[in-house]
């Protein structure tokens, strides 16, 4: 894998997720590189990202990503659509496992550099994820 090729780096990053290989995910990142999505407390990296990946694989032992084409936006930026599938057999976000199947569509925006991935921003509808897990999503204004 060449860290100078943003498309190859993006593909290697997703392949690591599909193999459930947290070390390979982290190896794609530049020092100080970060990941964030609607379910993270903000940008995370290093040990926090490794723990996040492990928690997802615990919640969805058969977690998989089907990637769309990787599109290069600029020399160092890519994006790809994806579909995440899996069955909820472990706790997620403190919620009990439901055994239900999920199928979530999303997109990742990835910025790379010569030393690896600098940022990943994952975008998906977290309420849809919870609904598919059998949870009721009740949105209320703060009291």
C-alpha positions as CSV (number, residue, x, y, z in Angstrom):
1,X,0.0,0.0,0.0
2,X,1.3,3.4,-0.9
3,X,0.5,6.2,1.5
4,X,1.0,8.6,-1.4
5,X,-2.0,7.1,-3.3
6,X,-5.1,8.4,-1.5
7,X,-7.4,5.9,-3.4
8,X,-5.2,2.9,-2.4
9,X,-5.0,4.1,1.1
10,X,-8.8,4.5,1.3
11,X,-9.2,1.0,0.0
12,X,-6.7,-0.4,2.5
13,X,-8.5,1.4,5.4
14,X,-11.8,-0.2,4.5
15,X,-10.2,-3.6,3.9
16,X,-8.9,-3.4,7.5
17,X,-12.4,-2.7,8.8
18,X,-13.8,-5.7,6.9
19,X,-11.0,-7.9,8.3
20,X,-11.7,-6.7,11.8
21,X,-8.1,-5.7,12.1
22,X,-7.7,-2.7,14.4
23,X,-3.9,-2.6,14.1
24,X,-4.2,-2.4,10.3
25,X,-6.8,0.4,10.6
26,X,-4.4,2.4,12.8
27,X,-1.5,1.6,10.4
28,X,-3.4,3.5,7.7
29,X,-3.4,6.7,9.8
30,X,-0.7,9.4,10.0
31,X,0.5,10.3,13.5
32,X,-2.2,12.3,15.1
33,X,-4.8,11.2,12.5
34,X,-8.4,11.2,13.6
35,X,-11.8,9.6,12.9
36,X,-15.2,10.9,13.8
37,X,-18.8,9.9,13.1
38,X,-22.3,10.7,14.6
39,X,-21.7,8.1,17.4
40,X,-18.2,9.2,18.5
41,X,-17.7,11.9,21.2
42,X,-15.7,13.9,18.6
43,X,-12.5,13.3,16.7
44,X,-10.8,10.1,18.0
45,X,-7.5,8.4,17.2
46,X,-5.0,5.9,18.4
47,X,-6.2,3.8,21.4
48,X,-9.7,5.5,21.3
49,X,-10.2,4.5,17.7
50,X,-8.9,1.0,18.4
51,X,-11.4,0.7,21.2
52,X,-14.2,2.1,19.1
53,X,-13.5,-0.5,16.4
54,X,-13.4,-3.3,19.0
55,X,-16.8,-2.1,20.4
56,X,-18.4,-2.2,17.0
57,X,-17.1,-5.7,16.3
58,X,-18.4,-6.8,19.7
59,X,-21.8,-5.3,18.9
60,X,-21.8,-6.6,15.4
61,X,-19.6,-9.7,15.1
62,X,-20.3,-10.1,11.4
63,X,-19.9,-6.3,10.7
64,X,-19.0,-5.7,7.0
65,X,-18.7,-2.8,4.7
66,X,-19.6,-2.9,1.0
67,X,-17.8,0.0,-0.6
68,X,-18.8,2.1,-3.5
69,X,-16.2,3.5,-5.8
70,X,-13.5,5.6,-4.2
71,X,-13.7,9.0,-5.8
72,X,-10.7,11.4,-5.6
73,X,-11.9,14.9,-4.8
74,X,-8.5,16.6,-4.8
75,X,-5.0,15.3,-4.8
76,X,-5.2,14.3,-1.1
77,X,-8.9,13.9,-0.5
78,X,-11.3,11.0,-1.3
79,X,-14.8,10.0,-0.5
80,X,-16.6,6.7,-0.8
81,X,-20.1,5.6,-0.2
82,X,-20.6,2.4,1.8
83,X,-23.2,0.1,3.2
84,X,-22.6,-1.4,6.7
85,X,-24.3,-4.7,7.5
86,X,-24.3,-6.9,10.5
87,X,-26.4,-8.5,13.3
88,X,-26.5,-6.9,16.7
89,X,-25.3,-9.6,19.1
90,X,-23.4,-7.4,21.6
91,X,-24.0,-4.2,23.5
92,X,-23.8,-0.9,21.6
93,X,-23.7,2.5,23.3
94,X,-24.8,0.8,26.5
95,X,-27.9,-0.7,24.8
96,X,-28.6,-4.4,25.1
97,X,-28.1,-6.6,22.1
98,X,-31.3,-7.3,20.0
99,X,-30.1,-9.9,17.5
100,X,-31.5,-7.7,14.7
101,X,-29.9,-7.1,11.3
102,X,-28.8,-3.6,10.3
103,X,-28.1,-2.2,7.0
104,X,-26.9,1.4,7.1
105,X,-25.8,3.6,4.2
106,X,-23.1,6.2,4.7
107,X,-20.2,8.1,3.2
108,X,-16.7,8.7,4.4
109,X,-14.7,11.8,3.6
110,X,-11.0,11.1,3.9
111,X,-8.1,13.4,3.9
112,X,-4.7,11.9,3.4
113,X,-1.1,13.0,3.4
114,X,2.3,11.5,2.6
115,X,2.3,9.9,6.1
116,X,-1.2,8.3,5.9
117,X,-4.8,9.2,6.7
118,X,-5.1,12.6,8.4
119,X,-8.9,12.6,8.9
120,X,-11.9,10.4,8.3
121,X,-15.4,11.9,8.7
122,X,-18.0,9.2,8.6
123,X,-21.6,10.3,7.9
124,X,-24.7,8.2,8.4
125,X,-28.1,8.4,10.1
126,X,-27.5,7.2,13.6
127,X,-31.3,7.2,14.3
128,X,-31.8,4.7,11.5
129,X,-29.1,2.5,13.1
130,X,-31.0,2.5,16.4
131,X,-34.4,1.9,14.8
132,X,-33.0,-1.1,12.9
133,X,-31.7,-2.4,16.2
134,X,-35.3,-2.3,17.4
135,X,-35.0,0.8,19.5
136,X,-37.5,3.7,19.7
137,X,-35.9,7.0,18.8
138,X,-37.6,9.8,20.7
139,X,-36.3,13.3,20.0
140,X,-37.2,16.0,22.5
141,X,-35.9,19.5,23.2
142,X,-33.9,19.9,26.3
143,X,-35.9,20.4,29.5
